[in-house]
Structures are given as structure tokens and as C-alpha cells.
Amino acid sequence: MRGQAAFVTTHWSVVLTAGRSDTTRAHAALSRLCETYWYPLYAFIRRQGHNPHDAQDLTQEFFARLLAGNWVGDADRTKGHFRTFLLVALKRFLVNEWGRLRAQKRGGAHTHIPLDTEFAERRYQIEPEAGVSADKVYERRWALTLLDQTMSRLRQEFTDAGKLDEFEHLKVFLTVDRGGIAYADIAAQTGMNEGTVRVAVHRLRRRFREVFREEIAQTVASPDEIEAEIRHLVSLLAE
């Protein structure tokens, strides 16, 4: 499903549904949020100076409050991107809740959502250090998360089609200028003829753009915002 039809169910609509009621669908929406977006938020909290244990607790508590406090249910989906909404909500949460949470025993009344903090810390340790603000870390990690989502979807599509080996050979050329693609070398490695390789690379690059656009479309309020968001995220990835 492409184009404006992709807005039938988006991250915004899933989150808004989660924000309105404590239902099975709401919990499923929260799980998806945590799975997809928890690391950019975790990285922001760590860059604010919190240690790994506190960052884990704060990330978990933030997502729990996102539902319990109905913060999203009251949001105006026509204003701002989902990316911006989450960061603004997190900043407000940290200002209002950090002191109270420090006074509570770790592992209190709220159910904690499992986070792979060892994985998070390995990623966080390679983040740029001096001179990079928490906001910038968050935004770049958001862009990279969307890129990871795009690559995961592409890999699954090729796997389902029985072409995983082809994907593994061709994926490196997603970031290579068209003139720098060594079609003859790929043909020799894969056993495909050069013409077939050219078609396969062209289709992969086109599908990558389509899926990346679809992923971004789910994080903005209207189709009119997609192009500006793409330009913004691409500029972050280029830094």
C-alpha cells in the first residue's frame, strides 16, 4: 500500500488509539512503540547525564505513562511530527518525574518493559561525544531507526521471495552512486548476467526509496509533510 493510502494506519493513529483506552490494541501499540523507538529516547536520556540503570527505568516509565497519562490521546495529530511529539513529551516527563522516581524503589508499581540495555550501551558508547547535543543524538538515532526499519522490511521481502542471497550481494549498492556500481563484478559473484544485475540493482534501489518513504509517512500528520521530513532525515544521515 503506497501513497496517501498509507495513512489509513500510521504510527500516529496507532499511538492515538493507545492513548485513548487501556485495551489489548493499546498494549500492542505500546509494544510496537517500545520496539521501534525506545533507543532514540534512551540515547537522549543518557546524553542528559543519567546512568544506564536510571536511563532504563526512565525509558520504561515514560512509555508506561504515555498510555496511563493519556498524553497522546489529548494530542493534536495535525501539529508536528510524531518524532517531535515524543521528544517534547519525554522532556516534560523528565522535568516533572525524575525527582519523584529517584525517591522510589527501583522496580516499583509499574510493569517494566524489557529493554536490551547491554545492546543499548554498546550502541551508545559509539555515539559522538563532545559537542553533540542530546537533541541531535535523538534526531540522528531516529533517522537511523527508520533506516533500520526500511532495511529489515527489504530483507524480509527478499527472504519471502527466496532471494536473500541476492539481497545480501546487492544491498551494499544502495549507498553507492549509480556510476560507481561494478555490475560486471556483481555478475561474476552471483552467476547472474550483467543485464539482469542492472535490472536487479535498479529495482532494489527503487524499492528502497518506496519503503523508506512509507516508513517516514507513518511518522507525520499528513502526506504534505513527507517530502520535508525525508529531506530533514536524509540530511541527518549525511552528517
N, C-alpha and C positions, 0 to 999 in steps of 0.2 A: 504494500500500500504506500503510495507516494503522494507528494504534493500536499494540498490542503486537507485531503482525506486523512493524512497522518495525525491531524489534530483531534480526531474523534476520541482517542485515548492517548493522553500525553502524560509526562511526569507531573505537570501541573494538575491535570484532572485527577490523577491517582492520589496526589498529595492532598488536594482539596477534599476528596472523598474521605481520606484517612482523617482529616482534621474535623470532619463533621460528626463522626459517630464511632463508637467503640465496637466495631463489627469485625467479622473474620476478614473481610476485604480490607478493612483499615489496617489490621495487623499485617496482612500480606503486603500492603503498600509500604508500611514502615520497614518491613524486612528488605524490600527492594531498595528503599532509600538508603538503608544502612549498608547494604552490599555494594551499592554503586557509589555513594557519595561520602562514606564515612572518612576515607583517608584525607581528602582535601580539608575537611573540618578538623580532623586530628592534627594535621600538619600545622594548621593555623593556630590551634591551641598550644602546640609545642613551641611554636615560634614566639608565642606570647610569654614564654618563660616557665610554663608548667612542666613538671617532670612526667615521665611516661605513665606512671600509675595514675596520677591525677588527670592526665590527658585522656586516659582510657575511661575513667569514671565520668569525666565531664562530657565526653562524646556520647557515652551511653545515656547519661541523664538528659542530655539535650534532646536526643531523639525520642525518649520517653515523654518528655514534656511537650514535644512538638504535637503529640496526639492529645495527651491529657489536658494540656492548657488551651486547646482549640486555637492555637496561634494561626494555623494555616486555614482553618475554617472561616476565620474572620478576614482573611487576606483578600485584597482586590487583585484578581488574576490579570487584570488589564494593565497593571502598573508594575513595570520592572520585570527582570528575568528571574527564573527560578534560582539561578546561580546567585543573584544579588539578594533575593529574599532570604535564602538560607544563611548567608553571611551576616546580614543585618540582624536576623533573629538570633544567631549564635552570639554576636557581640552583646546584644541586650541580655541574653541569658547569662553570659559570663559576668557582666556587671552586677546583675541582680542576685545571682545564685552562688557565686564562688565562695563568698564568706560563709554562707549558711552550710554549704556542702562540706567545707573544711571541718566544721564542727561536728558533723555526723560521722558515725562509724562507717567505714568503708563497707559497701555491700549492704546498704540499708533496705528500705521498704520496696524500692522499685526493682523490677526484674531487669537484670543486666543482659544486654545483647552481646553475645560472644564476638570479640574482636581479635584478630590476629595481630597482637601488639608487637610480637617479635618481628613479624614481617613489616609492620609499620615502622618500627625503629630502624630496621635495615634500610628502608626507603628514606626515612627522614635523615639518616646520617649522611646521605649523599646529596641532600638539598644544598643549594648555595648558602653560604654563611653570611659574612658581614655585608651590610649594605642592601640586603633584600628584606623587604618588609613582610609582615605576616600576611597582609592583604595580597601582595604579589605572589607569595608562596601558594596561597589558597587558589588564586586565579589560574596560575600555571598548572597546578595539580588538577584543577577542574578540567582544563583543556586536555591534559594527558589522560585523565579518566575517560573522557569522551573518545579519545583516540583508541584507548584500550578496548572500549566497548565496540567500536567500529571493527577493529581487527578481530575480536572474538566472534562477532557475527559473521564476518567474511570467512574465517577459518571453519566455522560450523557449516556454512553453506557449502564450501568445498568438500568438507568431510561427508556431508549428507549425499553429495553427488559422486563420492568415491574418488575425489581428486585432491586429496590432502597433500600428496607428494608434489603435485603441480603447484599448489598454493605455496608450499614451503620453498620451492625453487624461485617463484616469481615475486613473492612479497617484498623482497629487497628492492625491487624496481619501482615500488610505489613512491619512493622518495628520490628517485634519480631523474634528472632532466631527460626528456624524450631522446635527445641527441646522444645521450651517454649510455643508452641501453645496448648491450652487446648481444643482439639477437642470435648471431651465429654461435656464440659461446653457450647460450642457454639451450639452443637446439642440440648441440653436442652433448650437453649434460643430461638432457631429458629424453633424447631419442626422437623428439618432435622435429618436423621440418621447419625451416626458418619462417615461412609464411604463416604456419599455424602458431608459432611462438608470437609473432607480431600481433595476430588477432587475439591471442590469449592475454597478452600484456595489456593491450588496449581495453579489452573487456574488464580485466581486473581493475585497472585504474579508473575506468568509468563507474564500475560498481562501488569502488571505494568512495568516490565522491558522492554517490547516491546515498550510501549507508551513513556516511559522516553527516550529510545534510539531514537525514531522517533522525539521527540521534540528537542533533542540535535542535531540530524542530520541536522535539519533546520538552525542551527546556525554556521556551519562550512563549509569550502570551498570544501571539498572532503570527500568521505567515509573513506579514510585512516586516517582522523583525529578524527573519532568518539570515538574510544576507549580511546585515550589520554584525550579527553575532558570529557568523562564520569569519568575517574579516578580523574581528577582535580576537577570536580564539587562534586563528592562524598566525596572527602577529605575536601572540604569546608563545606559540610553539616554535617560532622562528628566533626567539631570543636566546 
